[in-house]
């Protein structure tokens, strides 16, 4: 038994050394459980627009927000005051709070119009609290917007480049509250694979045990690997830095075909194979048109000219030849075989579904 373990360790070591140049790092295949970003959102006001703000008659919440802000600043308007604001827009502010963020750290924010503002270009976001899913304020945003677009209109004509109703403020928010990250001083740290794969999880545990020491890592399932980490903070950081940079050969990805039914895009990975089958595909085109027919009354009949329409329906069928697709084990051969049918990307949607139903497509078909 001891000899088998030593031979297995030697085999794994030779595999790591021989393919280290083509191996991926553990940090590219897995992440530390609990170390993640948190989404923040807030409601704010952008001012200083050049007449391109919300139309207050259609967005009453913009006026309400301005009145509330002015009252907090000590400006009290007479009851019934009607504000006609053109340089103000109501916006939503979103940001991603990185893990291990500390108070005072600057993060980027995205500002998007929620009213009918024509453009946010040149605007300034006023102080906006950003809240997490628990309702607590974790950051405060404020600053000048950067909108990567331009537009102009005059005399009923307009021109626009890119999107003008959304922009960013680099470093526009300051972190005010720290989110506890559950890495701490616990005895174990869990690694989570990006994709569920028992082979990769087992190889990851073996690679860590070989590099650090037997019993350091153990695979819990197809996605999680438990690491026995030092309790000291400095030693734990050094340990995780060493582990995440270890080379690892992931298991072969499962064959998968991704089909986007909206755009007609078809993407396959290199593990897709096709069994020998025959494919015939033809197109059916129906054209419907209308031809005007003028009915002219006879002379001196006191009748009226009548214009009618005569419908024209044309049915055209394109012949689809029967093509035999040989069994292929490489992605290039699969692409050549499908191109031989002469199908467009939209036609491939129907062909791939039919091949999957017939059992000739050795891949998982996912439609998005």
N, C-alpha and C positions, 0 to 999 in steps of 0.2 A: 504493500500500500504506500509506503514511504517513497519507494522507487517510482511509482506511478505519479505521485505528486510532484517529485523532482523533475520527471520527464515532462509533465504538463507545464510546469513553470518555465523550464528551458524552452519548450516549444513556443510558449507565449512570448518569452523574451526575444527569441529569434524573429518571431512575427513582427514585434514592435520595432526591432532594429532594422529589419529588411525593408519595412514600409514606412519608416518614420517620416520620410520626405513627403509621402502622400497621405499621411494620417491627419485627422482633425484633432483639434484640442478639445478637452472635455468642456471648457467654457463655451465652446461653439455648439455643443450638443445638449448641454444641460444647464440648469440654473439652480441657485440655492433656494430652497423652500422658504417662503416668507420674505425674501428680498425682491420686492416688486415696487412699481410706481403706483401712485394713487391719483385718481382723477379729481379735479377741482372745478367748480363752476360758480359763476356769480352774475348778477344783473347790474349793469352800469349805464352810464350816460356818456356819450361822446359829444363834445362841444367844439366850436371853432370851425365848423364846416362852411364852405362857401356857397350857401343857399341850396345845398343838396341834402339837407336833413329830412326828417320825417314830416309828412303832412299831418299837422296836429288834428285836423278835422277827422282823419281816418285812423289815427293812432292816439286815442285819448290817454293811454298809459304814459306816453312821453310827457304830456303836460302835467299829469299827476306826479310823476317822478321829479320834475323840475320844481313844482310847488313844494313838495316834501323836502327837497334839498335846500331850497331857499329859506324855508322856515327853520331848518336846523342851523343855518348860518346866520339867523337873526333877522332875516328879511321877511316881513309880514305884508302881504298884499291885501288890498281891500276885498271883501267877499264879492263874488261874482265877476272877478277880473278874468277876462278872456285873453289868453296868450296866443299869439300867432308866431310860432317859432319856426325858423327855416334853417337854423344853423346847429340844431340839436338832433341827435338820433339815439334811440334806445337800443342797447346791444346786450348780447350775452358774452361773457368772458370765460374762456376755458383754459385750463393749464394741466400739466402733468407734474405731480410732485415726485421727484426722484427719491429712491430709497436713501436712507441715512442723511436726509436734508436737515440742516440745522437753522435755527432762527437767524435771520440776516442774510441768508443765501438768496441770490437772485435767480429767478426762473423765467423762461419765456412764456408769453400768453398769446392766445389767439382771440381776436375781437370780431364778432359777427353781428350784422344788423338783424333785428327781429321785426322791424317796422318796414316802411316803404321808402327808406332813404335811398337816394340815387347813388351816392358815393360817400365813403368814409375817408377819402383822401384828404390829408391835411388836418384831420381832427385830432383832438386830445382827449384821452380817456380820463375821467375824473376818478377819484379814489373809490375802488370797488373791492369789497370783501369777497374772498373766494372760499367757498365752503366745501367740505367733503361729504361723503354719503351719510355721515353721522350728524350733519348739521352744524358742526364746529367750524370756526374760521381758522384756516391754516395758512393763508397768505393774503396780502393786500396788493392790488394792482393799480398802477397809474402811470401815464406817460403818453408820448406822442406816437401815433400810429404810423406804421410803414405799410403802405398799400402798393403792391407791385402791379400797377395798372394805370391807365390814363383814359380820359374820355372828354368829349366836348360835344355841344349841341347848339344849333342856331337855325332859326327859320324853318323849324320842323324837321331838320336833318340832324343826325347824330352819328358819332363814331366812337367806338369803345375798344380798348385793348385790355385783355385779361378781365379779371373779376374785381369790381370796385366796392362791393358790399361786405368785404371781409379783409382783415389785415392782421399784422402781428406787431408785438412790442418786444423786441429782444431784451431780456433781462428786465421786463416791465413789472414783475411782481416780486415782493420781498416775503420770504417765509417767516411766519410769525409763531408757528407751533410745530414741534417735532413729532413725527409719527414713530411710535415704538416698533422696532424691527425685531422679530423673534429669532434672532441668531444667538444673542446673549451668551451666557456661560453654561448652557445645558451640556449634558454629556455627549449628546449626538447632534449631528447636523445632517439634514436630508438633502440630497440632490434630486431634482426632478428633470427627467429627460423631456426634450421638446416634443418627441414623438414616442408613442407607446411601442416598445420593441424589447422583448425578453432577451434577445441575443445581445443587443447593445448594452442593456443593463447588466448582464452577466459579465461581458467583457470589461465594462467600466469598473466593476467591483474587483475583478482579477487584476486589472492594471494598477489600481490603487494599492491593493495588497502587495503586489510585486514591488512597487516603488517605495512604499512607506513601511509596510510591515504586515504580516499575516494577521487577520482578524480586525484590520482597520475598517474595511468596507464590507457590506453585505447587501445583496439585492433583495428588496422587499417584494417587488412585483415588476411588471413590465415597464414601469415609469419611475419608480423611486428607488434610490440607493442610499442606505444609511451609513454615515461616516462617524467613527469614534474620534472626536476632536479634542484637542487640549482645552482646558478650562481658562488658562491665562489668555487675556485678550490679545497681547502681542504674539504669543505663540500660535493662537488660533488663526490670526490673519496670515501669518507666514505659512501655516499648514494649508489653508484654503488656497493661497496663491500658488503653492506648489502643486496641489491637486488639480486645479483648473487648467494648468498649462501642460499637463501630461498628455502625450499623444495617444490617440485611440482610433481604431478602425471600427466604425459603426457597422451594424448588420445591414445586409442588402435591403434596400427599401422595397416595399411591396409594390407590384405593378399597379399603376393607377392612371386613368385617363380623366382629365378634367375638361368638361364641356360647358361653355358659357352660352346658354340658349339665347341670350339677348344680343350678343355681339357676333355669335358664330365662331368664337375662338375655341380651338381644340389644342390641348397641351398634354403630352405623354411623357412619362419618365422612361429611362433606359431599360427598365425591367419588363416593359410591355412586349408580349409575344402574340403571335397569331397562328392558329391551327389552319390546316388546309381547308379551304372553303371556296364556294362559288358565289359571286356577287353580280347582280344585274340591277342597274339603276337607270331610270328614265324620268324625264320631266314632263309634266302636263301643264300647258299654258292655256288659259281661257282669256280671250280678249273681247270686251264688250264696248261697242261704240254706238253713236247715234248720228244719223244723217238727216239734215233738215229737208223736208219735202214741202214745196209751196203749191197750194191749190188755188188756181186762178179762175174766177168766175167767168161765165160767157159774157160777151159784149151785150150791153143794154139789159142785163138781167137784174140790175140793182143788188147784186151780191157783193160779198166782201172777200178779200184775199185772206186765206187762212194758211198759217205756217204750222206744219205738223212735223213729227220726228219719226223716223224709221229706225228701229233698233237693229244692230248688226252684231251677231254673236259668232265668234270664231274659236274653234277648239283645235289646238295643235299639240300633237304628241311627239316628243323626241324619242327615237328608238334608243334603248339602252342595251348594249351588248352584254353578254354573259362573260364575265372575267373570272378566271380561276386564280385564287390567291394561294400561293404555296406557303407551307409552314415556315415561319421565320423566327429566329431567336435573337435578332438584333433590331434596335430601333430604326436604323437606316433602312433595313429591308422592309419593315412595316410601312414606313413612309413611302417607299417606292411602290409597294403593292397597292396602297390606297390611291396614290397618284395615277396608277395605271387605269383605275376606274374612270378617271376624268371628272371626279366629283368636286364641287365647290365646297368651301368650309360649311356652308349651311346644309349641303347634302350629306356631309360627313356625320352630322348629328343623327340623321335617320339611319345611315349605314352602320355606325358604331352601335347604336341601340339594337339593331337587328342582329348584328354579329354577336353581341353579348347574349341576347336571348337564344341564339342558336348554339352557344357554347364555344364559338370559334375565337372569341376575344379573351385571352388569358390576362385579364386585368379587372380592377375594380373601376366601374364607370360611375363618376360623380358629376351630377349636373348642378350648376350653380346659377 
